[in-house]
Amino acid sequence: MLPPLQPVTLQGDIVRLEPMSAHHAQALADAGLHPELWRLQPEPMTSLADMQRYVDRALAGQQEGSCLPFVIVQQSTGAIIGTTRYMDIALTHKRLEIGATWLTPSSQKSGANTEAKFLLLQHAFDTIGIIRVVFKTELSNTQSRQAILRIGGVEEGVFRKHLIAQSGRTRDMVYFAILDEDWPSVKARLQARLHRPR
């Protein structure tokens, strides 16, 4: 079995991923209280109190060993522009999920998401020794599905009525994965995308 995951800072050119802490709630609220970010999520974030609960739950999951949350920091400004995490961590099976990722609207399509995913995948496969990284998104979230396919995720199937949102709406979820044998080609693809002129 792999050893427990430890908080780590992952450095890129566009973003760095820093371990989330309780004091990040205000900066995440400043970046993330946009209704369009939460339309297809299980629980909308509409206030600082909502975001504080969001952060507290992520940190509780970290204490339990089920997730490792990060804030996404823009390298050029030092501003927090979103968050992401390792979740559903199953080290016995060398498997984890990358999820709970969102970026403030002004940072979308900036390369920040691509680089954040690259940093997480590189750390998972090359440092931790993971053999399977999972992604899931709602079937109706076309933008997210396309983004996962672009980074090299392989669609594995739809889990119908798999989750229920706070509103009571049922959510059909699409599962994707990248395996360790996929990683070299995915890595090369992501590096090529990140080095294209913007």
C-alpha positions as CSV (number, residue, x, y, z in Angstrom):
1,M,0.0,0.0,0.0
2,L,1.1,3.5,-0.7
3,P,2.0,5.8,2.3
4,P,-0.6,8.5,3.3
5,L,-0.6,11.6,1.1
6,Q,1.0,14.7,2.6
7,P,0.2,18.3,1.7
8,V,2.5,19.7,-1.0
9,T,2.9,22.8,-3.2
10,L,3.0,22.1,-6.9
11,Q,4.7,24.8,-9.0
12,G,3.8,25.6,-12.6
13,D,4.4,28.6,-14.9
14,I,0.8,29.8,-14.9
15,V,-0.4,28.5,-11.5
16,R,0.8,26.9,-8.4
17,L,-1.3,24.6,-6.2
18,E,-1.0,25.3,-2.5
19,P,-2.4,23.3,0.4
20,M,-5.8,24.6,1.3
21,S,-6.2,26.0,4.8
22,A,-9.1,27.5,6.8
23,H,-8.0,31.1,6.1
24,H,-8.4,30.7,2.4
25,A,-12.2,30.9,2.6
26,Q,-12.4,34.7,2.1
27,A,-10.1,34.6,-1.0
28,L,-12.1,31.7,-2.4
29,A,-15.4,33.5,-1.8
30,D,-13.9,36.6,-3.6
31,A,-13.0,34.3,-6.6
32,G,-15.9,31.9,-6.5
33,L,-19.3,33.4,-5.7
34,H,-20.4,33.4,-9.3
35,P,-23.7,31.7,-9.9
36,E,-22.6,30.1,-13.2
37,L,-19.9,28.1,-11.4
38,W,-22.4,26.3,-9.2
39,R,-25.4,25.8,-11.6
40,L,-24.6,22.1,-12.1
41,Q,-23.0,21.5,-8.7
42,P,-24.6,19.7,-5.7
43,E,-24.7,22.8,-3.5
44,P,-24.6,26.5,-4.6
45,M,-22.1,28.8,-3.0
46,T,-23.7,32.2,-2.4
47,S,-22.0,33.7,0.7
48,L,-18.7,33.7,2.6
49,A,-20.4,31.4,5.2
50,D,-21.1,28.9,2.4
51,M,-17.5,29.0,1.3
52,Q,-16.3,28.6,4.8
53,R,-18.3,25.4,5.2
54,Y,-17.0,24.2,1.8
55,V,-13.4,24.7,3.0
56,D,-14.1,23.2,6.4
57,R,-15.6,20.1,4.8
58,A,-12.6,19.7,2.5
59,L,-10.2,20.0,5.5
60,A,-12.2,17.5,7.5
61,G,-11.8,15.1,4.5
62,Q,-8.1,15.7,4.5
63,Q,-7.9,14.8,8.2
64,E,-9.8,11.6,7.4
65,G,-7.4,10.8,4.5
66,S,-10.2,10.9,1.9
67,C,-9.0,14.0,0.1
68,L,-6.2,16.5,-0.3
69,P,-7.5,20.0,-1.3
70,F,-5.5,22.8,-2.9
71,V,-6.1,26.4,-3.8
72,I,-5.1,27.5,-7.3
73,V,-2.9,30.5,-7.2
74,Q,-2.1,32.7,-10.3
75,Q,1.6,32.9,-10.5
76,S,1.7,36.4,-12.2
77,T,-0.4,38.1,-9.5
78,G,-0.4,35.8,-6.4
79,A,-4.2,35.8,-6.4
80,I,-6.2,32.8,-5.5
81,I,-8.3,32.0,-8.6
82,G,-9.9,28.7,-7.7
83,T,-9.5,25.3,-6.1
84,T,-9.1,21.6,-6.9
85,R,-8.4,18.4,-4.9
86,Y,-7.4,14.8,-4.9
87,M,-10.5,13.0,-3.6
88,D,-11.9,9.5,-3.1
89,I,-8.4,8.4,-2.3
90,A,-7.9,4.7,-2.2
91,L,-4.2,4.1,-1.7
92,T,-4.7,0.3,-1.2
93,H,-5.8,0.2,-4.9
94,K,-3.4,3.0,-6.0
95,R,-6.4,5.0,-7.2
96,L,-7.7,8.5,-6.6
97,E,-10.0,11.1,-8.2
98,I,-9.2,14.6,-9.3
99,G,-12.3,16.8,-8.8
100,A,-14.0,19.7,-7.0
101,T,-12.2,21.9,-9.5
102,W,-13.4,25.4,-10.3
103,L,-11.8,28.6,-11.6
104,T,-13.0,32.2,-11.3
105,P,-14.6,33.0,-14.7
106,S,-11.9,35.5,-15.8
107,S,-9.3,32.7,-15.4
108,Q,-11.1,30.2,-17.5
109,K,-9.5,29.4,-20.9
110,S,-6.2,30.9,-19.7
111,G,-4.3,27.6,-19.5
112,A,-4.7,27.6,-15.7
113,N,-7.0,24.5,-15.7
114,T,-4.8,22.6,-18.1
115,E,-1.7,23.3,-16.0
116,A,-3.4,22.5,-12.7
117,K,-4.5,19.1,-14.1
118,F,-1.0,18.5,-15.5
119,L,0.6,19.2,-12.1
120,L,-1.9,17.0,-10.3
121,L,-1.5,14.1,-12.8
122,Q,2.3,14.4,-12.8
123,H,2.4,14.3,-9.0
124,A,0.0,11.4,-8.9
125,F,1.7,9.2,-11.4
126,D,5.4,10.2,-11.1
127,T,5.7,10.9,-7.4
128,I,2.9,9.1,-5.5
129,G,2.8,5.9,-7.7
130,I,-0.9,6.0,-8.5
131,I,-2.1,3.7,-11.3
132,R,-5.6,5.0,-12.0
133,V,-6.8,8.6,-11.8
134,V,-10.6,9.1,-12.1
135,F,-12.6,12.1,-13.2
136,K,-16.4,12.5,-13.0
137,T,-18.8,15.2,-14.1
138,E,-22.5,15.6,-14.7
139,L,-23.8,14.2,-18.0
140,S,-25.3,17.6,-18.9
141,N,-22.1,19.5,-18.2
142,T,-20.8,19.5,-21.8
143,Q,-18.0,22.0,-21.0
144,S,-16.5,19.8,-18.3
145,R,-16.9,16.6,-20.3
146,Q,-15.0,18.2,-23.2
147,A,-12.3,19.5,-21.0
148,I,-11.7,16.0,-19.5
149,L,-11.5,14.5,-23.0
150,R,-9.1,17.2,-24.1
151,I,-6.6,16.3,-21.3
152,G,-6.8,12.6,-22.3
153,G,-9.5,11.2,-20.0
154,V,-11.1,8.0,-21.4
155,E,-14.9,7.9,-21.0
156,E,-15.9,4.8,-19.1
157,G,-19.6,5.1,-18.7
158,V,-22.7,6.9,-17.3
159,F,-23.9,6.2,-13.7
160,R,-27.6,7.2,-13.9
161,K,-29.1,9.0,-10.9
162,H,-25.8,8.5,-9.2
163,L,-25.9,11.6,-6.9
164,I,-28.6,13.9,-5.6
165,A,-28.1,17.6,-5.4
166,Q,-29.1,19.7,-2.3
167,S,-32.2,20.8,-4.3
168,G,-33.3,17.2,-4.7
169,R,-32.3,17.1,-8.4
170,T,-30.8,13.7,-9.4
171,R,-27.5,13.8,-11.2
172,D,-26.4,11.4,-13.9
173,M,-22.6,11.2,-13.7
174,V,-20.1,10.4,-16.4
175,Y,-16.9,8.6,-15.3
176,F,-13.5,9.0,-17.1
177,A,-10.1,7.7,-16.2
178,I,-6.4,8.0,-17.1
179,L,-4.3,4.9,-16.3
180,D,-0.5,4.7,-15.6
181,E,0.0,3.2,-19.1
182,D,-1.9,6.2,-20.6
183,W,0.2,8.8,-18.7
184,P,3.2,9.1,-21.0
185,S,1.1,10.0,-24.1
186,V,-1.2,12.2,-21.9
187,K,1.8,13.9,-20.4
188,A,3.3,14.7,-23.9
189,R,-0.1,16.0,-25.1
190,L,-0.5,18.3,-22.1
191,Q,3.1,19.6,-22.3
192,A,2.6,20.4,-26.0
193,R,-0.6,22.3,-25.1
194,L,1.0,24.2,-22.3
195,H,3.9,25.3,-24.6
196,R,1.8,26.5,-27.4
197,P,1.8,30.4,-27.8
198,R,-1.2,32.0,-26.2
